[in-house]
Amino acid sequence: MILVFMETRDGKIKKASLEVLSEAKRRAAELGVEVAAAAAGTGLYGIAGEVFPRGAAKLYLLESPALDAYSAQGHAQALFSLVSEVKPGAVFFSATAMGRDLAPRLAAKLGAGLASDCTKLAVKDGKLEFTRPIFAGKAVLSFRLKSSPALATLRPNVFPIETSGATGGEVIRKAVEIPEGMIKGRVVEILREECAELDVTEADVIVSGGRGLKGPENFTLLKELAAVIPKSAVGASRSAVDSGWIGHQHQVGQTGKTVSPNLYLAFGISGAIQHLAGISSSKLIVAVNKDPDAPIFKVADYGIVGDLFQVIPPLKDALKKTLSE
């Protein structure tokens, strides 16, 4: 069995988890095993309608009010109990902020190996083989894990979502006991940005800005451009975030969020190695910078040497016209 942890928010499964579930189904078909999904919290019975069409034969609902808000200790304990009982051959997570926090905790509890931030999975000689970028994206490493279960986090926006056509499966509800004092920290409030757009890890298009924007007020230009493009989000380089021009949740790069959009638009970003590592799996990169020697042009599929303030307005108008037709 391959077990997939389903990350939920407001009772709905995050897109990145559906990508992982679809990939798990493809690999399980090669291995000749079934796929099961697991979710933690209460009131999640409704997600069955999303997981079964994506290939899950079973859905484990780990129910406890203590798991309604994410808790590293509580979620790790709940999953540890489930894995110890059902003994899957592999456990997959999405490489989101939650997955990157939860997977290594579970691996430590199980004494198992973890393949993190995978961009490709394969089955060779009846074993799972994992591939991930290394050395800031300059090389890729393919390997197998000797331990069982094999734990892995899969990079969002890399693996396509597929529907298997299945309409039903088995829902198994498990009451979870979280020992008193185990949870050291609790989420007491979630503050969302006004008009918060899609997270950069889930966006099909990222409109990103760096020091070339010259100030926080000019990120409005990027937000207006992103508003024109469906399924888009605003990103930023570390220097822009460190300067306080935009929140850390927008930071793209090795020290921020690794992204894999269909299109990455970089305005005024020179291309530090950490930033380039974070965008290396983008399908198409377009860069706009005044410096013709900016490192980002070495990885860009298309580049414009020019003033971003002269490029963005006509680009926005052209996109508005094209997308409205």
PyMOL commands that set and color helices and strands:
alter all, ss='L'
color gray80, all
select helices_A, chain A and resi 15-31+45-51+65-67+72-86+97-110+211-213+216-228+238-242+248-250+273-279+295-298+308-324
alter helices_A, ss='H'
color red, helices_A
select strands_A, chain A and resi 2-5+8-9+12-13+35-40+58-63+90-94+114-118+120-124+127-134+139-143+150-154+170-175+205-209+232-236+263-267+285-289+302-305
alter strands_A, ss='S'
color yellow, strands_A
deselect
rebuild
show_as cartoon
